[in-house]
Amino acid sequence: MPNVGVLVPLVAIFGGLIWLLVRAIRGREVERRVIFMFIFVAVATPILFPITFQEHATPVVKNLFDRIENLPSGSTILMSFDFDPAMAPEVQPMANALSRHCLAREHKIVFMCLWATGQSLLNTTLEYVIRPDFPHLVDGVDFVNVGYKAGNEGVLNVIVSDFKKMFPTDVNGVPLDGVEIFDKVGSCKDFDLILTVGGGRPGPKEWVLFVGDPADVPIGAGVAAVVAPQLYPYYPRQVIGILGGIKGAAEYESELVKTHPRFENMEKPGLRMMGPQTLAHVVILAFIVIGNIAFFRGRRGKKTE
Amino acid sequence: MEHFALWLSAFLTLGILSFLYKDNPWYKLSEAVFVGISAGFWFVTLFWDNLVGKFWDGWQDEPMLWVGAVLGFLMLLRLVPRIGWISRWPLAFIVGATSGLWLMNYLASNIMVQVQATIQSLLSTSYASGYDAGWGAMINSLVIVVGTFTGLVYFYFSKEHKGAFGGAARVGIFFIMITFGASFGYTVMSRMSLLIGRIDFLLGDWLGLIN
């Protein structure tokens, strides 16, 4: 039986769009609050009554997934949380999926932040993803959180040649000289892969310019959709893979579940958000069409006058 | 306490969203709270990380930190109109240091490697999987070359855009328009994600309507 909770709002949305189309053809204007209301209904309906889609990893996402999958177990990965709460809805799902994947492959992760706000969001990943999913992993042995350092590109410029100069201790004040992961890590050159999750400045671009290219370390990026187009020129030579916006996160989650069935029941915010995304995009596209009809009709009306 | 935080978050979220109806005191209050908290957060963070964490805890080992501290103090002289001009010195230092820091990396990564990535063999576009002589890869390479070349032609204004040159510029503008369209599409997706995040919070965390 079709889901009545989904059907009723969908009928309301598409009925309303036809009504607006008829109004546009008759040359009547649409109050902007009506548009906001349509977007709200289009977003809220799939949240309340989830609509999910099948996602397949595109090459730009698959390349990064395969790199993490094919690294030998025990490889050392640096992951930087360079974002704030405003970006979190689309970027945190990437950070969670990437962390899960790395730890499932038994890689060692060094967590850090170039944004002060990234620290609390990193704690969220540690608290609600890593500790419940990997309770046997030990802080300082399997992963380490070195926290935030102010200085933007200045920080990158130092850690590219001497990591401990900028981060002498972890976030709890434990000297990194005694942390097992750092036995074979002196600088960024010693990491097998660097993952940067963010979208502002400093972010993936700065990681490429100040660490990836000078130190010849592969970089993978998870970015807010708004900056993804600026990062594509770096793919595949300077950035081995990009997760662009919530679509990238959904593709990565889908690939993770396919390859590691143990994550079948994990929370999948990326995939869950694709329902509202799709419906909202359909409504926006409809409004673009209606707006153009109204524009051309209005222009023809003026010409005949 | 958690309940209070939840209701406060919902109150401020609805306050910001209320601007969609029209400007109102609830929106103004929420905006002022956001600006004030952001300023306070950054002040405290930078005080403890830079002034205390870097300078105060480290000046004994690294006397060079005094240079930064003095330059930082000179920057504050901007607040004294009579000797405010002194603040241009640290500003000049920042501009010079930032240019020096960025110049080489920018030149290497954004010019040299990017040019190298554009001028590539038709048969070796896939760095991830080695040589790839597929039609898709070749077309990709051609699109990159034609798009870059015609895009540059469009921005060359020393010659009038006429004849073959004008045709190339016309092709360039199509590439540029497609780029703008892709950027706009991604921006819409980004903004929608933020809206979804907030509505998810209101319907799920606050109202408890989501399982």
Interface residues (C-beta under 8 A of the other chain):
Chain A: R33 F36 I39 F40 V43 A44 I47 L48 P59 N63 D66 A86 A88 P89 E90 A116 T117 Y148 K149 A150 E153 G154 N157 V208 L209 F210 G212 D213 P214 A224 A225 V226 A228 P229 P233 P236 R237 Q238 I240 G244 G245 I246 K247 M273 P276 Q277 A280 H281 I284
Chain B: L20 Y21 F41 W42 T45 L46 D49 N50 G53 K54 L101 W102 N105 Y106 A108 S109 N110 V113 Q114 Q116 A117 S126 Y127 A128 T179 A182 S183 Y186 T187 V188 M189 S190 R191 M192 S193 L194 L195 I196 G197 R198 I199 D200 L203 G204 L209 I210
